[in-house]
């Protein structure tokens, strides 16, 4: 078995995701959902935490799934800074 190689990436060389307003800074957010007992593997209601982000300039909230999907589809956050 060969040893794993380490790849070094300089963050300055990566593209930065920008909000629609052009801001590159986001604050982390948590949103809580209640999973009904019917869907829970324990048979009781469960509290689920989902992650999101909020633009520090315009306060637009981006859920992690939406942010990733929009990034892949180049919708909403189409602006990328080199």
KOLLUM-958467 format. One line per 5 residues: number of its first residue (from 1); for each residue z, y, x of C-alpha. Coordinates in steps of 0.1 Angstrom, whole numbers, plus 5000, padded with zeros to 4 digits. Layout:
KOLLUM-958467
NUM = Z,Y,X  ...
//
This chain:
KOLLUM-958467
1 = 5000,5000,5000  4990,5034,5014  5015,5063,5014  5009,5089,4987  4992,5120,5000
6 = 5007,5154,4993  4983,5181,4981  4992,5216,4989  4980,5243,4964  4985,5280,4970
11 = 4994,5295,4936  4975,5327,4945  4942,5307,4944  4948,5295,4908  4936,5312,4877
16 = 4962,5330,4856  4963,5326,4818  4964,5359,4800  4974,5368,4764  4947,5384,4741
21 = 4963,5417,4750  4957,5411,4787  4993,5405,4797  5000,5377,4821  5038,5373,4814
26 = 5054,5351,4788  5090,5344,4778  5100,5308,4768  5110,5302,4732  5124,5272,4713
31 = 5117,5265,4677  5137,5239,4658  5122,5215,4632  5139,5189,4610  5124,5155,4610
36 = 5130,5138,4576  5149,5105,4576  5118,5088,4562  5100,5094,4595  5130,5089,4618
41 = 5135,5057,4637  5173,5060,4631  5169,5064,4593  5187,5098,4594  5174,5134,4597
46 = 5168,5145,4633  5166,5179,4649  5136,5184,4671  5131,5213,4695  5096,5225,4702
51 = 5086,5248,4730  5066,5280,4728  5060,5312,4746  5060,5349,4736  5039,5376,4753
56 = 5063,5402,4768  5038,5430,4760  5026,5424,4724  5052,5397,4714  5025,5373,4701
61 = 5041,5338,4698  5022,5309,4713  5033,5274,4706  5027,5251,4735  5002,5229,4717
66 = 4982,5259,4704  4983,5275,4738  4969,5244,4755  4943,5237,4727  4931,5274,4728
71 = 4929,5272,4766  4908,5241,4764  4886,5255,4737  4886,5290,4753  4898,5306,4720
76 = 4923,5334,4718  4933,5333,4755  4898,5334,4768  4908,5359,4794  4915,5343,4828
81 = 4924,5363,4859  4913,5349,4892
//
